[in-house]
Amino acid sequence: MNIQAGMPTSSAINTGLANANSQKTPSSTAISDIELTTDSLVKKTPVIYKVLLVLAMMTLMGGSLTGVMTFANVGYSDTFFSDWLSSFLIAAVTVMPAGVIVMTLLTKLIQTLFPNVSDKIGNLVVGLSMAVVMESAMALTTTLNNVGFDNVLMFLTVWLESFLTALPMALILIVIISMTIKPRIERFLKS
């Protein structure tokens, strides 16, 4: 039989396969030679997304609660929106950053004092505590902004009224957030 010109013989094919198998290229490396870690497979969440999430949560919580408190302080008037905005901004730069620190410390305290408590119960205790702490601090800054501190008795009366008016809303929001959203947010912020 004649072999056509240009066609490799069977011995040439076998030699080529043997040479290909003996050479290791990056694409032919065995799976056992590849080191995989979970860190190399998980993409880190950009910091800007984390910051935006925290700002959105602060705006939702702080904006709604200072709005209710401002309404309790001064009612609906021509200056309501400017009073509300200034109360929110004061709370955003004073109370809310302090609240993040207090929540972190309170979470660690609950975990230390009650290590066997489930995460749900721990989150609920932290949430209820934070509702009272943050609510009283936001009521303080909102009342101070809207009423002033000239008359101490009036200040305390208006502070208590704004605190009690917004407390049910704060309790509902914080229970929903601490039981459902907080665990997800913590995972997101750790990523």
Secondary structure, 3 states (H helix, E strand, C coil): CCCCCCCCCHHHHHHHHHHHHHCCCHHHCCHHHCCCCHHHHCCCCCHHHHHHHHHHHHHHHHHHHHHHHHHHHHCCCCCHHHHHHHHHHHHHHCHHHHHHHHHHHHHHHHHHHCCCCCHHHHHHHHHHHHHHHHHHHHHHHHHHHHCCCCCHHHHHHHHHHHHHHHHHHHHHHHHHHHHHHHHHHHHHHHC
